[in-house]
């Protein structure tokens, strides 16, 4: 499932379903993808065993658990941080046809499949989402509490991420930690200052003449009022000796975020988007259009569009100011 509406997807879809942000998946060659924590895990269910005529039912429970039934028998279950049972964006079905599966048809969901209770889960499964294979019971007696967003951190060993999407290893702000693979940036607990991070490689023009990159929130602090600032700079990080104190100190920098503000390299402006409301797992795509506008979508929904006269024809690098409520992010491949 995904919270990204099909109406917001471009004509050319991503290469695989895990690149739809955010999404939660079960299957592959025996794996799960948690789009909230951006983590891969093993699964005991391998859909390569499916045969023609098999019926697959998927249930997203109010506790944020994703369950798979094949011909009425439960095959896999994993607790994830899905926005189910909350006043959040709706969920949409998502299927990635690969491997042994060549075609599927949607059918009406059945009402008689009963979800397992928390009493069927191991303690580890309740806390961190370990896969379970429990028999259904008649009456749910409890729900799974969501893990604290402020404790979520992410590591990325998986090769599905675009190797180009990395943070520059220099310059790095004193309070910022860049992961060994360069994909994630984390503001240290003892750092109250903003920390500026740069993309390591310049962005390429897309088919529509724009430039774009994506990131996801991996950690937040309970600091109300403001969050990250994100955008583009025409200043190569290779030409910077020391990390700036703030992203607006970088020459030819174009940003949106903060506490609901924009920066066009010379003047401040107002924005309706306040990133202080971002949560762990939220995905952000920022684009510089051929007209020079800076646009931001969060989980596929347009949140900001400002005419900042971004020089899209010049060399541009991603720039993110990690501050306020936002404590950690990871760079992702941008949608086509």
C-alpha positions, 0 to 999 in steps of 0.5 A: 500500500502507499499514501501516494495517490496515482493521480500525482504520479508521473507518466513514467513510473519508478523502476520498482514499487519501493521507489514510490514514497512512502509505501509498505510492501510484502513479497519480492523474494521473501522480503518486506519494505517499511516505507516509514523507517526506510528499511528492508527485512526478511520475510518467510513468505516468498510469492514465487510459490504462487500459482494461477488462480491463487487469491491474495488478500492484503490487510492493513490493520488499525495497529499499522500491521500489514498482513498477507493471506493466500487462499484464506491462510495467513502467510506473513504479517509485519508491524509497520508505521502505516497511517491507518486509523488516523486522520491522515492521507488515504491508502492506495493499493500497490502491486509490483509485477515481477519474477514468477508473477506475470498478471493479477486481477483485483477482486472484492475483499472478503469480510471473514478474514479475522486479524490476529491479536497482539497476544499472538505476537512475540514481544519483539514483533510488537516493538520492532515489527518482527515477522509473525505467522499466527493463526487468526483468532475471533476477537482482537483484545489489544492494539500495537502502540506506535513506536516513538518517532524521536527514536527512529534511526535508519541504516541503508545497506540495500543496493536498490538506492541510487548510488549517486544520491549521497551527501558530500563528505566535505564540508560537514558542519561540526554537529552533523554526522554523515553515514559511511555510505553517504546516504544519510545525515544526522544532527547530533543530540547535543547540537542545537544549531542548524546543520547544512548538508550538500549533495555530492553531485550536481543534478542533471536535467530531466526530460521536462527541463527541471531538476529534482531530488528527494529525501525522507525524514529519518529522525525528529525531535520534539521541538515545535515551530520549525523544521528543515530547509531544502532546495538548491545551490549553484555553489559547488560544495567542492569550492567550500572550505568550511561548512556555513552556519546556515543554508542562507549563507551559501551564495546562490542558494534557493530554499523553502522550509524553516518556520514557513519561509523562502530564501531566493539568495537575496530576500526572505519570503513567506510560505504556507508550508511549515516543515515542523510538521514532518514525521519520520518516514515522510518523503519530500521531493523538491524540484526546480522547474524550467520556469525557475519555480521551486516546488515541494511535494510531501508524500506525493502531495504538493505543499509549496510552489514559489517563483524563486527564479532558480537558475535551472540551466546552471549547475545545481546541487541539493542543499538541506539545512537540518534544524529545528524539529528535523534531526535526520534525513536520507537522500532518495532517488527522485521520481521520474 
